[in-house]
Amino acid sequence: MSKSVIVIGSGFSSLSAACHLAKAGFNVSLYEKNSTLGGRCRQFKKEGFTFDIGPSWYWMPDIFDKFFADFDKKRSDYYELDKLGPAYKIFFADDVITIGDSLDKICVEFERLEKGSAAHLRKFIKQAQENYDIAINKIVLRPGISPLELVTPETAMRVDQFFKTISGQVRKKFKNPKLVSTLEFPVLFLGAKPSSTPSFYSFMNYADFGLGTWHPKGGMYEIVKGMVALAKELGVTVHTDSPVEKIQVENKKITGVLVKGKFVPADIVLSGADYHHSETLLSEEHRQYSEAYWDKKIFAPSSLLFYIGFDKKLKNIEHHNLFFDTDFERHAEEIYDSPKWPTNPLFYVNFPSVTDASMAPNGCETGFFLIPIATDLEDTPELRGQYFDIIIKRFEERTGQDVKNNIIFKESFCVKDFVEDYNSYKGNAYGMANTLLQTAFLRPKLKSKKVKNLFFTGQLTVPGPGVPPSLISGKIVSELIAKNR
């Protein structure tokens, strides 16, 4: 008889793990606390506008393709994909950088701002590509059990890159501050300051400039719909509106979970929910990590998000837009070093309707605005309103248009919502930062040290934050479970 596995949560890591476990012959049931599937990758629709509530960048298309290939499927069996050109715009106080859909185009833009920088960029991206190959094919597929997992002939030749930082590597060759910000931007997806992120993570720059930026037609939620369809094809049973209230343990071994007061037996439990929250579902003696442990960890930022329907098409924008027209380093300090509401925040705006007409009514624009902020901040309607006024004024100034009076509706999402909807520790948006001391085997473990047949997956464990790493995390833990069978 096949072993039964209960998967908690329905984010990318949980869906990935559920699919791999079902394929391996396990009887898999997935429980999601919310009414819709996808974890943080949910969708919001209102008055004909469609918003991706969470992730909005589609990078590393090869990782998604590999996921579906594991099941003898193609990504195109589930959703269509378009490459964005330009990939995105970066607005500075006195200039705009356009990141094209090829390295050649990007080199032209770099050369415009700093003579000789194109040659440095090609060399930098070549090394980043080598790092990408090592990271994706050699390192991230390992379960984070031993430091020896990081020791390969390739990493041995690059050991210095684990002790130098992205910031140091970039600033050594590029002097123009706008180019520095452009090259330091991708590691923000890893949830840490560039000055705290090992230079080996330059592979994110290859993901950006080398592999490009893509868009699933219909939005990022199409990925979730595809993965859910695959899971059901493989025999996974899916339950929504079903929060797990307790993980049941007897004699240090899993017996099942409590859902809405009802005991559901299981041989194995895998939680893809927030790791800290998952451990609170256990009795204290069965938890691996103390509150003091979590409190000392460096977490990726939280976010203040606005979902806005505009009654007209906007000008001078692309699908993805970064507003770096204030002090990048000061904002980072106010997230990580001295947590507070930012003095002059950087922000990001996503207009999917620029390239995908299905995302907004005819003649209208769907706008998703995001301000990275520190975790665990006071979150009030007044603060949300204050920061919306700050960024919408700057957006109008930088793009040369009036838009505030063209807003049909505005919804917001912030720290309190991350906690309430996702049980997110301190309201973090992206998990635990990938700093040197929080990489690979130094992250919270996939397998419980205290309870037999209890496992974890997601962006607080191996390999780290982001959608592609979450897909990989689900695969790694499913292999670990199969091996322990």
C-alpha beads as a LAMMPS data file, in Angstrom:
LAMMPS data file: protein, C-alpha beads

485 atoms
484 bonds

1 atom types
1 bond types

-500.0 500.0 xlo xhi
-500.0 500.0 ylo yhi
-500.0 500.0 zlo zhi

Masses

1 110.0

Atoms # bond

1 1 1 0.000 0.000 0.000
2 1 1 1.388 3.427 -0.923
3 1 1 2.362 5.801 1.862
4 1 1 0.137 8.819 2.445
5 1 1 1.603 12.331 2.383
6 1 1 -0.143 15.478 3.540
7 1 1 1.232 18.652 1.951
8 1 1 0.496 21.885 3.815
9 1 1 0.094 24.948 1.589
10 1 1 -0.237 25.351 -2.171
11 1 1 2.590 27.692 -3.149
12 1 1 5.093 26.796 -5.861
13 1 1 7.212 24.591 -3.590
14 1 1 4.169 22.694 -2.298
15 1 1 2.705 22.150 -5.764
16 1 1 6.093 21.067 -7.094
17 1 1 6.586 18.603 -4.242
18 1 1 3.031 17.268 -4.538
19 1 1 3.539 16.530 -8.242
20 1 1 6.903 14.823 -7.729
21 1 1 5.623 12.755 -4.785
22 1 1 2.537 11.636 -6.692
23 1 1 4.727 10.583 -9.601
24 1 1 6.902 8.606 -7.151
25 1 1 3.862 6.602 -6.041
26 1 1 2.797 8.376 -2.861
27 1 1 -0.842 9.044 -2.024
28 1 1 -0.787 12.856 -1.814
29 1 1 -3.352 15.215 -0.282
30 1 1 -2.772 18.977 -0.289
31 1 1 -4.381 21.375 2.218
32 1 1 -4.581 25.133 1.578
33 1 1 -5.864 27.613 4.188
34 1 1 -7.138 30.136 1.628
35 1 1 -10.029 29.771 -0.810
36 1 1 -7.702 29.840 -3.833
37 1 1 -4.553 27.895 -4.661
38 1 1 -1.081 29.244 -5.384
39 1 1 0.130 30.517 -2.010
40 1 1 1.556 34.000 -2.539
41 1 1 1.005 33.709 -6.284
42 1 1 -2.682 34.517 -6.239
43 1 1 -4.862 36.498 -8.611
44 1 1 -7.221 39.399 -7.996
45 1 1 -9.916 40.397 -10.494
46 1 1 -12.101 43.477 -10.339
47 1 1 -14.193 45.330 -12.936
48 1 1 -12.425 43.578 -15.813
49 1 1 -8.896 44.166 -14.438
50 1 1 -6.645 41.201 -13.608
51 1 1 -3.794 41.466 -11.112
52 1 1 -1.094 39.015 -10.057
53 1 1 -1.157 39.654 -6.304
54 1 1 2.350 38.298 -5.670
55 1 1 5.193 37.324 -8.047
56 1 1 5.186 39.292 -11.293
57 1 1 8.662 38.580 -12.792
58 1 1 9.161 35.466 -14.912
59 1 1 12.885 34.742 -14.951
60 1 1 14.844 31.506 -15.491
61 1 1 12.431 29.963 -18.018
62 1 1 14.623 26.874 -18.174
63 1 1 13.672 25.980 -14.582
64 1 1 9.956 25.978 -15.434
65 1 1 10.603 23.954 -18.574
66 1 1 12.609 21.396 -16.591
67 1 1 9.802 21.091 -14.043
68 1 1 7.218 20.112 -16.656
69 1 1 9.757 17.917 -18.492
70 1 1 10.121 15.848 -15.297
71 1 1 6.580 14.636 -16.025
72 1 1 7.075 14.199 -19.780
73 1 1 5.120 17.392 -20.339
74 1 1 5.867 20.707 -21.990
75 1 1 5.319 24.098 -20.439
76 1 1 3.322 24.963 -23.551
77 1 1 0.844 22.218 -22.621
78 1 1 -0.318 24.509 -19.818
79 1 1 0.379 28.147 -20.710
80 1 1 1.821 30.417 -23.394
81 1 1 4.948 32.504 -22.855
82 1 1 6.117 35.746 -24.454
83 1 1 9.573 37.299 -24.165
84 1 1 9.379 40.961 -23.222
85 1 1 11.214 43.508 -25.305
86 1 1 12.226 45.790 -23.722
87 1 1 12.540 43.713 -20.564
88 1 1 12.089 46.740 -18.299
89 1 1 12.833 50.421 -17.749
90 1 1 14.731 52.007 -14.876
91 1 1 13.788 55.598 -14.048
92 1 1 16.453 57.756 -12.405
93 1 1 16.088 61.388 -11.389
94 1 1 17.703 62.650 -14.599
95 1 1 17.657 59.732 -17.044
96 1 1 15.936 56.492 -18.042
97 1 1 17.753 53.232 -18.776
98 1 1 16.004 50.764 -21.067
99 1 1 17.010 47.123 -20.675
100 1 1 16.539 45.494 -24.069
101 1 1 15.759 41.878 -24.913
102 1 1 19.323 40.986 -25.914
103 1 1 22.794 41.501 -24.499
104 1 1 23.792 43.445 -27.610
105 1 1 21.040 46.010 -27.004
106 1 1 21.935 46.257 -23.319
107 1 1 25.598 46.830 -24.190
108 1 1 24.618 49.774 -26.383
109 1 1 22.713 51.292 -23.471
110 1 1 25.625 50.724 -21.072
111 1 1 28.065 52.307 -23.519
112 1 1 25.806 55.368 -23.749
113 1 1 26.292 56.020 -20.036
114 1 1 29.907 54.890 -19.606
115 1 1 32.429 54.504 -22.412
116 1 1 34.150 51.123 -22.290
117 1 1 31.502 49.563 -20.043
118 1 1 30.147 47.247 -22.765
119 1 1 33.360 45.189 -22.794
120 1 1 33.275 44.912 -18.997
121 1 1 29.605 43.912 -19.150
122 1 1 30.217 41.091 -21.628
123 1 1 32.981 39.701 -19.417
124 1 1 30.829 40.070 -16.295
125 1 1 27.867 38.274 -17.904
126 1 1 30.129 35.485 -19.223
127 1 1 31.272 34.776 -15.665
128 1 1 27.684 35.098 -14.444
129 1 1 26.639 32.490 -17.027
130 1 1 29.315 30.099 -15.754
131 1 1 28.083 30.665 -12.209
132 1 1 24.505 30.060 -13.363
133 1 1 25.458 26.708 -14.854
134 1 1 27.219 25.661 -11.635
135 1 1 24.446 26.948 -9.379
136 1 1 21.509 25.466 -11.284
137 1 1 23.070 22.183 -12.371
138 1 1 25.451 21.432 -9.498
139 1 1 24.474 23.206 -6.269
140 1 1 20.791 24.053 -5.925
141 1 1 19.661 20.477 -6.492
142 1 1 21.341 19.399 -3.263
143 1 1 19.363 19.108 -0.012
144 1 1 21.467 21.338 2.238
145 1 1 22.487 18.561 4.604
146 1 1 26.259 18.954 4.548
147 1 1 28.780 21.724 3.769
148 1 1 30.485 19.235 1.463
149 1 1 27.608 19.733 -0.965
150 1 1 29.194 23.052 -1.905
151 1 1 32.539 21.435 -2.664
152 1 1 32.854 20.610 -6.356
153 1 1 35.760 21.089 -8.758
154 1 1 33.912 24.114 -10.147
155 1 1 33.155 25.795 -6.802
156 1 1 36.675 25.115 -5.554
157 1 1 37.931 27.332 -8.378
158 1 1 35.495 30.055 -7.307
159 1 1 35.755 29.880 -3.528
160 1 1 36.726 33.561 -3.382
161 1 1 33.336 34.445 -4.856
162 1 1 31.645 33.240 -1.683
163 1 1 33.614 35.734 0.416
164 1 1 33.457 38.734 -1.894
165 1 1 30.207 40.597 -2.504
166 1 1 28.158 41.467 -5.558
167 1 1 28.541 45.127 -4.688
168 1 1 32.334 44.869 -4.570
169 1 1 32.516 42.961 -7.849
170 1 1 30.246 45.388 -9.699
171 1 1 31.865 48.581 -8.405
172 1 1 35.335 47.341 -9.304
173 1 1 34.562 47.601 -13.031
174 1 1 31.613 49.990 -13.329
175 1 1 31.825 53.583 -12.095
176 1 1 28.583 55.123 -13.315
177 1 1 26.175 54.939 -10.329
178 1 1 23.208 54.226 -12.594
179 1 1 24.950 51.188 -14.080
180 1 1 25.967 50.067 -10.595
181 1 1 22.325 50.197 -9.464
182 1 1 21.229 48.365 -12.615
183 1 1 23.675 45.514 -11.996
184 1 1 22.993 45.326 -8.272
185 1 1 19.220 45.214 -8.739
186 1 1 18.769 41.486 -9.629
187 1 1 20.158 40.202 -6.307
188 1 1 17.338 42.023 -4.520
189 1 1 15.279 38.987 -5.590
190 1 1 17.460 37.010 -3.171
191 1 1 16.283 39.209 -0.334
192 1 1 19.552 40.835 0.777
193 1 1 21.643 43.947 0.231
194 1 1 24.162 43.673 -2.639
195 1 1 26.873 44.517 -0.089
196 1 1 25.879 41.386 1.895
197 1 1 25.346 38.982 -1.018
198 1 1 28.220 36.715 -2.167
199 1 1 29.493 37.607 -5.627
200 1 1 28.815 34.028 -6.759
201 1 1 25.169 35.099 -6.935
202 1 1 26.002 37.148 -10.019
203 1 1 24.245 34.270 -11.765
204 1 1 21.115 36.382 -11.209
205 1 1 22.565 38.887 -13.681
206 1 1 22.759 36.141 -16.280
207 1 1 19.143 35.231 -15.509
208 1 1 18.333 38.888 -16.224
209 1 1 20.530 39.908 -19.183
210 1 1 21.222 36.442 -20.581
211 1 1 17.927 34.567 -20.344
212 1 1 15.629 37.566 -20.457
213 1 1 12.312 38.553 -18.907
214 1 1 9.127 36.732 -19.915
215 1 1 5.367 36.943 -19.398
216 1 1 2.842 34.086 -19.226
217 1 1 -0.231 35.137 -21.220
218 1 1 -2.994 35.792 -18.723
219 1 1 -0.544 36.496 -15.911
220 1 1 1.652 34.590 -13.476
221 1 1 -1.370 32.758 -12.109
222 1 1 -1.420 30.727 -15.326
223 1 1 1.627 28.877 -13.940
224 1 1 -0.326 27.956 -10.822
225 1 1 -3.295 26.790 -12.876
226 1 1 -0.952 24.646 -14.972
227 1 1 0.725 23.091 -11.929
228 1 1 -2.626 22.417 -10.231
229 1 1 -3.904 20.751 -13.410
230 1 1 -0.773 18.588 -13.539
231 1 1 -1.081 17.685 -9.853
232 1 1 -4.661 16.549 -10.347
233 1 1 -3.659 14.564 -13.436
234 1 1 -1.113 12.778 -11.226
235 1 1 -3.778 11.963 -8.615
236 1 1 -3.166 14.665 -5.984
237 1 1 -6.258 15.465 -3.891
238 1 1 -6.616 19.200 -3.293
239 1 1 -8.460 20.882 -0.407
240 1 1 -9.030 24.665 -0.150
241 1 1 -10.408 26.614 2.846
242 1 1 -8.663 23.972 4.948
243 1 1 -6.145 25.462 7.403
244 1 1 -4.008 22.903 9.216
245 1 1 -4.331 23.695 12.924
246 1 1 -1.901 21.164 14.359
247 1 1 0.681 18.618 13.229
248 1 1 0.088 15.478 15.317
249 1 1 3.054 13.538 16.659
250 1 1 3.268 10.398 18.799
251 1 1 6.544 8.904 20.002
252 1 1 8.414 11.449 17.865
253 1 1 6.699 10.202 14.723
254 1 1 4.086 11.814 12.476
255 1 1 0.539 10.508 12.828
256 1 1 -1.346 13.170 10.864
257 1 1 -2.756 16.683 11.089
258 1 1 -5.736 18.463 12.570
259 1 1 -7.869 20.338 10.007
260 1 1 -10.879 22.300 11.289
261 1 1 -10.895 20.180 14.407
262 1 1 -10.856 16.908 12.463
263 1 1 -7.919 14.493 12.630
264 1 1 -6.564 13.470 9.214
265 1 1 -4.072 10.570 9.417
266 1 1 -0.888 10.509 7.353
267 1 1 2.409 8.630 7.189
268 1 1 4.325 11.764 6.179
269 1 1 3.704 15.503 6.537
270 1 1 5.411 18.061 4.289
271 1 1 4.860 21.725 5.051
272 1 1 5.321 24.340 2.369
273 1 1 3.770 26.971 4.614
274 1 1 5.960 29.565 6.335
275 1 1 8.623 27.513 8.182
276 1 1 8.296 29.429 11.458
277 1 1 4.501 29.062 11.377
278 1 1 4.806 25.372 10.513
279 1 1 6.828 24.755 13.659
280 1 1 4.209 26.529 15.773
281 1 1 1.817 23.762 14.661
282 1 1 4.004 21.369 16.679
283 1 1 4.259 20.954 20.427
284 1 1 7.224 22.940 21.716
285 1 1 9.385 19.884 22.378
286 1 1 9.123 18.902 18.707
287 1 1 10.296 22.250 17.308
288 1 1 13.831 22.482 15.925
289 1 1 14.298 26.244 16.137
290 1 1 13.631 28.651 18.995
291 1 1 12.030 32.086 18.739
292 1 1 15.491 33.522 19.411
293 1 1 16.830 31.644 16.367
294 1 1 14.210 33.142 14.056
295 1 1 14.574 36.617 15.526
296 1 1 18.302 36.682 14.719
297 1 1 17.860 35.675 11.090
298 1 1 17.966 38.182 8.241
299 1 1 14.706 38.155 6.351
300 1 1 13.914 39.447 2.917
301 1 1 11.824 42.619 2.891
302 1 1 8.117 42.957 3.254
303 1 1 6.221 45.072 0.730
304 1 1 3.538 47.691 0.454
305 1 1 1.558 46.907 -2.686
306 1 1 -1.171 48.752 -4.537
307 1 1 -3.436 47.252 -7.187
308 1 1 -4.864 50.032 -9.354
309 1 1 -7.286 50.176 -12.244
310 1 1 -6.703 53.171 -14.566
311 1 1 -9.397 54.377 -16.972
312 1 1 -6.899 55.221 -19.750
313 1 1 -3.764 53.863 -21.396
314 1 1 -0.615 55.315 -19.837
315 1 1 2.416 56.616 -21.711
316 1 1 6.214 56.365 -21.333
317 1 1 6.008 53.020 -19.499
318 1 1 6.876 49.386 -20.133
319 1 1 5.521 46.133 -18.698
320 1 1 8.108 46.341 -15.845
321 1 1 9.338 49.670 -14.462
322 1 1 11.827 50.400 -11.665
323 1 1 11.954 53.821 -10.027
324 1 1 15.490 54.310 -8.727
325 1 1 15.207 58.083 -8.611
326 1 1 16.163 58.252 -4.921
327 1 1 19.050 56.956 -2.810
328 1 1 19.317 53.169 -3.363
329 1 1 21.692 52.612 -0.437
330 1 1 19.693 54.651 2.061
331 1 1 16.525 52.715 1.262
332 1 1 18.436 49.425 1.726
333 1 1 19.722 50.622 5.111
334 1 1 16.161 51.455 6.166
335 1 1 15.119 47.910 5.301
336 1 1 18.003 45.934 6.802
337 1 1 20.187 48.024 9.121
338 1 1 17.802 50.434 10.865
339 1 1 14.335 49.116 10.036
340 1 1 11.825 51.914 9.527
341 1 1 9.403 53.234 6.977
342 1 1 11.638 54.537 4.150
343 1 1 12.418 58.236 3.883
344 1 1 12.392 58.289 0.069
345 1 1 11.449 54.823 -1.176
346 1 1 12.460 53.178 -4.393
347 1 1 9.518 51.419 -5.980
348 1 1 8.506 49.092 -8.799
349 1 1 5.494 49.248 -11.113
350 1 1 4.098 46.443 -13.238
351 1 1 1.716 47.165 -16.124
352 1 1 0.944 43.726 -17.603
353 1 1 -1.746 45.242 -19.836
354 1 1 1.040 46.943 -21.843
355 1 1 1.850 43.576 -23.429
356 1 1 -1.228 41.480 -22.564
357 1 1 -4.583 42.997 -23.523
358 1 1 -6.440 40.358 -21.493
359 1 1 -5.237 41.928 -18.231
360 1 1 -7.387 45.109 -18.488
361 1 1 -10.561 46.401 -20.173
362 1 1 -10.134 48.019 -23.579
363 1 1 -8.455 51.420 -23.304
364 1 1 -7.509 50.885 -19.652
365 1 1 -4.352 49.941 -17.741
366 1 1 -3.725 47.470 -14.929
367 1 1 -1.134 48.816 -12.463
368 1 1 0.678 46.945 -9.696
369 1 1 2.852 49.239 -7.507
370 1 1 5.334 47.810 -4.972
371 1 1 7.485 49.486 -2.306
372 1 1 10.028 47.199 -0.555
373 1 1 9.905 47.843 3.198
374 1 1 11.346 46.352 6.376
375 1 1 9.501 43.504 8.058
376 1 1 7.471 43.870 11.243
377 1 1 6.636 47.552 10.693
378 1 1 3.547 49.350 11.946
379 1 1 0.914 48.999 9.223
380 1 1 -2.014 51.421 9.184
381 1 1 -4.372 52.785 6.510
382 1 1 -2.892 56.236 7.127
383 1 1 0.663 55.048 6.403
384 1 1 -0.464 53.210 3.297
385 1 1 -2.193 56.353 2.045
386 1 1 0.817 58.546 2.851
387 1 1 3.188 56.342 0.836
388 1 1 0.786 56.018 -2.067
389 1 1 0.726 59.802 -2.379
390 1 1 4.553 59.861 -2.356
391 1 1 5.013 57.327 -5.145
392 1 1 2.139 58.395 -7.385
393 1 1 3.477 61.965 -7.393
394 1 1 6.942 60.742 -8.398
395 1 1 5.448 58.404 -10.987
396 1 1 3.636 61.333 -12.590
397 1 1 6.780 63.482 -12.560
398 1 1 9.072 60.819 -14.017
399 1 1 6.679 59.655 -16.746
400 1 1 5.383 63.141 -17.598
401 1 1 1.660 62.535 -17.200
402 1 1 -1.234 63.048 -14.787
403 1 1 -2.804 59.773 -13.653
404 1 1 -4.188 60.267 -10.152
405 1 1 -7.563 61.445 -11.438
406 1 1 -7.758 58.439 -13.763
407 1 1 -7.845 55.881 -10.948
408 1 1 -11.043 53.809 -10.993
409 1 1 -10.159 51.881 -7.825
410 1 1 -7.169 51.174 -5.586
411 1 1 -6.596 48.171 -3.298
412 1 1 -3.595 47.710 -1.004
413 1 1 -1.693 44.841 0.651
414 1 1 0.987 45.165 3.323
415 1 1 2.596 43.668 6.439
416 1 1 -0.663 42.805 8.216
417 1 1 -1.956 41.037 5.112
418 1 1 1.204 38.954 4.677
419 1 1 0.772 37.770 8.260
420 1 1 -2.967 37.137 7.989
421 1 1 -3.077 35.537 4.545
422 1 1 0.210 33.591 4.577
423 1 1 1.174 33.282 8.263
424 1 1 4.341 35.051 7.161
425 1 1 6.994 35.568 9.847
426 1 1 7.062 39.302 10.680
427 1 1 5.176 39.890 7.429
428 1 1 8.141 39.066 5.159
429 1 1 7.296 38.926 1.454
430 1 1 10.091 36.733 0.069
431 1 1 11.426 34.462 2.801
432 1 1 14.876 34.368 4.335
433 1 1 17.690 36.370 2.731
434 1 1 20.480 34.532 0.898
435 1 1 23.440 35.963 2.779
436 1 1 26.688 33.984 3.168
437 1 1 25.658 32.686 6.608
438 1 1 22.170 31.774 5.369
439 1 1 23.120 29.779 2.271
440 1 1 22.726 26.063 1.502
441 1 1 23.382 23.888 4.588
442 1 1 23.133 26.981 6.836
443 1 1 19.419 27.408 6.097
444 1 1 16.608 25.715 8.063
445 1 1 16.572 22.016 7.179
446 1 1 14.268 20.215 4.767
447 1 1 13.967 17.267 7.171
448 1 1 13.034 17.590 10.824
449 1 1 15.741 16.531 13.268
450 1 1 13.167 15.887 15.989
451 1 1 10.170 14.245 14.306
452 1 1 10.293 11.254 11.997
453 1 1 8.589 11.720 8.619
454 1 1 8.209 15.494 8.973
455 1 1 9.619 17.638 6.151
456 1 1 9.637 21.272 5.038
457 1 1 9.916 23.095 1.723
458 1 1 9.756 26.658 0.420
459 1 1 11.639 29.930 0.459
460 1 1 12.811 29.774 4.085
461 1 1 14.717 26.558 3.429
462 1 1 16.899 25.203 0.572
463 1 1 17.676 26.647 -1.943
464 1 1 16.109 30.015 -1.038
465 1 1 13.639 32.734 -2.057
466 1 1 12.066 33.242 -5.454
467 1 1 9.744 31.274 -7.724
468 1 1 12.336 29.100 -9.557
469 1 1 14.127 28.175 -6.283
470 1 1 10.739 27.242 -4.800
471 1 1 10.084 24.864 -7.700
472 1 1 13.492 23.323 -7.064
473 1 1 12.884 23.134 -3.304
474 1 1 9.773 21.025 -3.929
475 1 1 11.721 18.640 -6.143
476 1 1 14.621 18.302 -3.689
477 1 1 12.416 17.518 -0.706
478 1 1 10.343 15.001 -2.673
479 1 1 13.557 13.151 -3.551
480 1 1 14.580 13.266 0.113
481 1 1 11.211 11.798 1.140
482 1 1 11.439 9.071 -1.495
483 1 1 14.950 8.204 -0.318
484 1 1 13.759 7.983 3.298
485 1 1 10.845 5.740 2.329

Bonds

1 1 1 2
2 1 2 3
3 1 3 4
4 1 4 5
5 1 5 6
6 1 6 7
7 1 7 8
8 1 8 9
9 1 9 10
10 1 10 11
11 1 11 12
12 1 12 13
13 1 13 14
14 1 14 15
15 1 15 16
16 1 16 17
17 1 17 18
18 1 18 19
19 1 19 20
20 1 20 21
21 1 21 22
22 1 22 23
23 1 23 24
24 1 24 25
25 1 25 26
26 1 26 27
27 1 27 28
28 1 28 29
29 1 29 30
30 1 30 31
31 1 31 32
32 1 32 33
33 1 33 34
34 1 34 35
35 1 35 36
36 1 36 37
37 1 37 38
38 1 38 39
39 1 39 40
40 1 40 41
41 1 41 42
42 1 42 43
43 1 43 44
44 1 44 45
45 1 45 46
46 1 46 47
47 1 47 48
48 1 48 49
49 1 49 50
50 1 50 51
51 1 51 52
52 1 52 53
53 1 53 54
54 1 54 55
55 1 55 56
56 1 56 57
57 1 57 58
58 1 58 59
59 1 59 60
60 1 60 61
61 1 61 62
62 1 62 63
63 1 63 64
64 1 64 65
65 1 65 66
66 1 66 67
67 1 67 68
68 1 68 69
69 1 69 70
70 1 70 71
71 1 71 72
72 1 72 73
73 1 73 74
74 1 74 75
75 1 75 76
76 1 76 77
77 1 77 78
78 1 78 79
79 1 79 80
80 1 80 81
81 1 81 82
82 1 82 83
83 1 83 84
84 1 84 85
85 1 85 86
86 1 86 87
87 1 87 88
88 1 88 89
89 1 89 90
90 1 90 91
91 1 91 92
92 1 92 93
93 1 93 94
94 1 94 95
95 1 95 96
96 1 96 97
97 1 97 98
98 1 98 99
99 1 99 100
100 1 100 101
101 1 101 102
102 1 102 103
103 1 103 104
104 1 104 105
105 1 105 106
106 1 106 107
107 1 107 108
108 1 108 109
109 1 109 110
110 1 110 111
111 1 111 112
112 1 112 113
113 1 113 114
114 1 114 115
115 1 115 116
116 1 116 117
117 1 117 118
118 1 118 119
119 1 119 120
120 1 120 121
121 1 121 122
122 1 122 123
123 1 123 124
124 1 124 125
125 1 125 126
126 1 126 127
127 1 127 128
128 1 128 129
129 1 129 130
130 1 130 131
131 1 131 132
132 1 132 133
133 1 133 134
134 1 134 135
135 1 135 136
136 1 136 137
137 1 137 138
138 1 138 139
139 1 139 140
140 1 140 141
141 1 141 142
142 1 142 143
143 1 143 144
144 1 144 145
145 1 145 146
146 1 146 147
147 1 147 148
148 1 148 149
149 1 149 150
150 1 150 151
151 1 151 152
152 1 152 153
153 1 153 154
154 1 154 155
155 1 155 156
156 1 156 157
157 1 157 158
158 1 158 159
159 1 159 160
160 1 160 161
161 1 161 162
162 1 162 163
163 1 163 164
164 1 164 165
165 1 165 166
166 1 166 167
167 1 167 168
168 1 168 169
169 1 169 170
170 1 170 171
171 1 171 172
172 1 172 173
173 1 173 174
174 1 174 175
175 1 175 176
176 1 176 177
177 1 177 178
178 1 178 179
179 1 179 180
180 1 180 181
181 1 181 182
182 1 182 183
183 1 183 184
184 1 184 185
185 1 185 186
186 1 186 187
187 1 187 188
188 1 188 189
189 1 189 190
190 1 190 191
191 1 191 192
192 1 192 193
193 1 193 194
194 1 194 195
195 1 195 196
196 1 196 197
197 1 197 198
198 1 198 199
199 1 199 200
200 1 200 201
201 1 201 202
202 1 202 203
203 1 203 204
204 1 204 205
205 1 205 206
206 1 206 207
207 1 207 208
208 1 208 209
209 1 209 210
210 1 210 211
211 1 211 212
212 1 212 213
213 1 213 214
214 1 214 215
215 1 215 216
216 1 216 217
217 1 217 218
218 1 218 219
219 1 219 220
220 1 220 221
221 1 221 222
222 1 222 223
223 1 223 224
224 1 224 225
225 1 225 226
226 1 226 227
227 1 227 228
228 1 228 229
229 1 229 230
230 1 230 231
231 1 231 232
232 1 232 233
233 1 233 234
234 1 234 235
235 1 235 236
236 1 236 237
237 1 237 238
238 1 238 239
239 1 239 240
240 1 240 241
241 1 241 242
242 1 242 243
243 1 243 244
244 1 244 245
245 1 245 246
246 1 246 247
247 1 247 248
248 1 248 249
249 1 249 250
250 1 250 251
251 1 251 252
252 1 252 253
253 1 253 254
254 1 254 255
255 1 255 256
256 1 256 257
257 1 257 258
258 1 258 259
259 1 259 260
260 1 260 261
261 1 261 262
262 1 262 263
263 1 263 264
264 1 264 265
265 1 265 266
266 1 266 267
267 1 267 268
268 1 268 269
269 1 269 270
270 1 270 271
271 1 271 272
272 1 272 273
273 1 273 274
274 1 274 275
275 1 275 276
276 1 276 277
277 1 277 278
278 1 278 279
279 1 279 280
280 1 280 281
281 1 281 282
282 1 282 283
283 1 283 284
284 1 284 285
285 1 285 286
286 1 286 287
287 1 287 288
288 1 288 289
289 1 289 290
290 1 290 291
291 1 291 292
292 1 292 293
293 1 293 294
294 1 294 295
295 1 295 296
296 1 296 297
297 1 297 298
298 1 298 299
299 1 299 300
300 1 300 301
301 1 301 302
302 1 302 303
303 1 303 304
304 1 304 305
305 1 305 306
306 1 306 307
307 1 307 308
308 1 308 309
309 1 309 310
310 1 310 311
311 1 311 312
312 1 312 313
313 1 313 314
314 1 314 315
315 1 315 316
316 1 316 317
317 1 317 318
318 1 318 319
319 1 319 320
320 1 320 321
321 1 321 322
322 1 322 323
323 1 323 324
324 1 324 325
325 1 325 326
326 1 326 327
327 1 327 328
328 1 328 329
329 1 329 330
330 1 330 331
331 1 331 332
332 1 332 333
333 1 333 334
334 1 334 335
335 1 335 336
336 1 336 337
337 1 337 338
338 1 338 339
339 1 339 340
340 1 340 341
341 1 341 342
342 1 342 343
343 1 343 344
344 1 344 345
345 1 345 346
346 1 346 347
347 1 347 348
348 1 348 349
349 1 349 350
350 1 350 351
351 1 351 352
352 1 352 353
353 1 353 354
354 1 354 355
355 1 355 356
356 1 356 357
357 1 357 358
358 1 358 359
359 1 359 360
360 1 360 361
361 1 361 362
362 1 362 363
363 1 363 364
364 1 364 365
365 1 365 366
366 1 366 367
367 1 367 368
368 1 368 369
369 1 369 370
370 1 370 371
371 1 371 372
372 1 372 373
373 1 373 374
374 1 374 375
375 1 375 376
376 1 376 377
377 1 377 378
378 1 378 379
379 1 379 380
380 1 380 381
381 1 381 382
382 1 382 383
383 1 383 384
384 1 384 385
385 1 385 386
386 1 386 387
387 1 387 388
388 1 388 389
389 1 389 390
390 1 390 391
391 1 391 392
392 1 392 393
393 1 393 394
394 1 394 395
395 1 395 396
396 1 396 397
397 1 397 398
398 1 398 399
399 1 399 400
400 1 400 401
401 1 401 402
402 1 402 403
403 1 403 404
404 1 404 405
405 1 405 406
406 1 406 407
407 1 407 408
408 1 408 409
409 1 409 410
410 1 410 411
411 1 411 412
412 1 412 413
413 1 413 414
414 1 414 415
415 1 415 416
416 1 416 417
417 1 417 418
418 1 418 419
419 1 419 420
420 1 420 421
421 1 421 422
422 1 422 423
423 1 423 424
424 1 424 425
425 1 425 426
426 1 426 427
427 1 427 428
428 1 428 429
429 1 429 430
430 1 430 431
431 1 431 432
432 1 432 433
433 1 433 434
434 1 434 435
435 1 435 436
436 1 436 437
437 1 437 438
438 1 438 439
439 1 439 440
440 1 440 441
441 1 441 442
442 1 442 443
443 1 443 444
444 1 444 445
445 1 445 446
446 1 446 447
447 1 447 448
448 1 448 449
449 1 449 450
450 1 450 451
451 1 451 452
452 1 452 453
453 1 453 454
454 1 454 455
455 1 455 456
456 1 456 457
457 1 457 458
458 1 458 459
459 1 459 460
460 1 460 461
461 1 461 462
462 1 462 463
463 1 463 464
464 1 464 465
465 1 465 466
466 1 466 467
467 1 467 468
468 1 468 469
469 1 469 470
470 1 470 471
471 1 471 472
472 1 472 473
473 1 473 474
474 1 474 475
475 1 475 476
476 1 476 477
477 1 477 478
478 1 478 479
479 1 479 480
480 1 480 481
481 1 481 482
482 1 482 483
483 1 483 484
484 1 484 485
